[in-house]
Amino acid sequence: MMSAPYKALSALLSQILVAYTVELDCEFERRILQTQSRSARLSLVIWLNLLQFVADGPVSFRTLAARALTAEAGITAWLGCLERWGVVELQPGKRAGFGSGRGIRADWPVRLTASGEAAVRIWPGLIPEIDARWSRRFGDDATRLRRSLEVIEQQIDLELPQGLPVAILKLPDFGPRKSPAEGGLPLPVLLSRVLLAFALDFERESQTPISLCANAIRVLSDDPIPETEIPKRTGCSEETAGIGWQHKPYIIVERDPARGRGKFVRLSEAGIKAQHGYYSRTRDIEEKWKKRFGTATKELRESLTALLKRGELSDGLKPPPGTTRAGAQTPALGRVDIGPAALQRRRDLVIQTEAFVRDPAGTLPHYPLWDINRGFGP
């Protein structure tokens, strides 16, 4: 594997965004478990990208897609999940295609259920609370981070969503910026938009999505490793880190010659080329950003790097007692019982969280992969 002289700026942004998201998600779960809602595992990104736009009352599917800056086809799967989990309602009663996103019409109203209403009452107050917690915890480093993010975000010439899109492959296109620049945006919005702007610059020059380059392709080489090692090396969930059809051109899958079972994976020639391209393109983009955004780019790298070295980052990643990441047995989204899948995901979350706490800089993902099975969390 080609060694990078330093982490890509997008990787630093990703690691801090995931750290913030994990901390907020755990506090959200702790609070919502005190209600009757079944939405305990919903993640911040689904609030930023979708649920905030129905918080004040029902809106049509077409209007929701427009407010979310997402093509209608892009949010049907999200809505299908939220419907199945009992967070939103599209039509009274069970419709054809219930919980899948199939057959949703543009004029259908999207409304919150009682469970969804309980969830959306928490996020508006929780986000500024976590922002303030980070300001107290990190002091000048947090101030420098916010200042550099604001300088860059206010010069981005695209109309971007508040949260990083839930995308496994290529990112969607976004139109020219229409909304005026504003100060005081929440930290996760600033992190998400600046990371997304970097990712879009990357994908304009790369046929391989940054989500693949920064995760599986980055941690593989021409020496085979067990497929089960990939989640550990990327910091992503078992589901999002698993080798799938999207990896096909870039990897070679082999059987363990000693045991005759179990999958081993290594990079193909195309994968090695994509890995080299990832390192060179991210360096080139950062150099262009230094010319475009001036000293804010350097200050952004320095502040992100400083945060990742702070022991307080691990403190924030320690989950509150009673939450899934702390090892508590909680139902899956929309369920009241605790099934085998929920137990396995709890084990995976505990393992991932322990790694994050032990070594944030070494284990947090280099690009977020939001997992539907985790309420769109990391």
Secondary structure, DSSP 8 states (H G I E B T S, - for coil): ----SS--HHHHHHHHHHHHHHHHHHHHHHHHTTSS-S-TT--HHHHHHTGGGGTTS-EEHHHHHHHTT--HHHHHHHHHHHHHTTSEESSSS--TTTTTTTT--TT-EEEE-HHHHHHHTTHHHHHHHHHHHHHHHHTHHHHHHHHHHHHHHTT--B---SS----SSS-----B--S---S---HHHHHHHHHHHHHHHHHHH-SS-HHHIIIIIHH--SS-EETTHHHHHH---HHHHS--GGGGGGEEEEE-TTTS-SEEEEE-HHHHHHHHHHHHHHHHHHHHHHHHHTHHHHHHHHHHHHHHH-HHHHHHHS--TTSGGGT-----TT-SS--HHHHHHHHHHHHHHHHHHH-HHHHS-SS---BGGGTSB-
